[in-house]
Structures are given as structure tokens and as C-alpha cells.
Amino acid sequence: MSILDKIGDVSRGASDKAKSISEANNLKRKILYEEERIVEIFGDIGKKYYKTRNEDPEGLKALCDDIDTRRRRIKKMRFELNGIRGYKICPKCSAEVNERFQFCGRCGARLPDVEDEDFMSLESNDYYTQNSDEFFNADSNKTY
Ligand SMILES: [Zn+2]
């Protein structure tokens, strides 16, 4: 291999890396946006419920559906983001597993694939926000 070829290889490698970093940052920004919108919609649901409790159940349902749509987007973007980094997250034990594997090395669970028929189904507490556990469980059992 000539020196020029080698230089070409190195710079190609560097630009691939730069590209995946900018793709990753782009995805992170979009995920953050969706998460912020979800938090706002939760506020809207609260207000709407308070003001129109029995008058507009359809309106409340539309807001809930909007949240589900955004959660699915987040799920897909997180999957892509992890793909750029070269791993998948085990849905059962949350281990980081090399993206080429189909099963989790720690617990044996099947790893999700974007081609799966049920990929866009939502688990009950997945993909609300990055801090979903804290956010969603914070006040649910609170007595005022
Ligand atoms: Zn696992």
C-alpha cells in the first residue's frame, strides 16, 4: 500500500468517526426534544383534565396518543444511537451487548431488532424520558 493510500485510509476513518459523532449528537438532540415535549404534554393533560374533566375525553386521549407516538420515536432513536456506538441494550437486564449478537450474554434474552414486528410496541414504563423512572414514579403514590 502506498503512502497516499494509507493517508487516504486514515482520513476516511476520521471522517467516518466524525460523521457518526455528529449523527449521534443529532439523535441525542432529537431525543431530548421529544422528551421535553412529553413533559409539556403531561402538563397539558393535567390542565385539561382539571378544567374539562368530563367534557372532553377525546381531547385527553389525543394527548395520550401523542405521547405514545413520541415514545416510539424515542425508542427508535435510542436504538439507532446505541447502534452508532456499536451495542444494543438488553430489554430484560439492561446489559450493553455487542450489536452483532442476537441474544444477551448475561441473561440470554432475545435482543430487539428494528426489523421486529413488535419493535414499535411500548413497554409500560419505557421511553418516556431519560429519567423516566424518577419522573413517572415520583408523585404517583404521593398523598397530598
Ligand atoms: Zn440481558
Residues whose N, C-alpha, C, O or C-beta is under 5 A from the ligand:
A	BS01	ZN	C90 K92 C93 S94 A95 C104 R106 C107 G108 A109
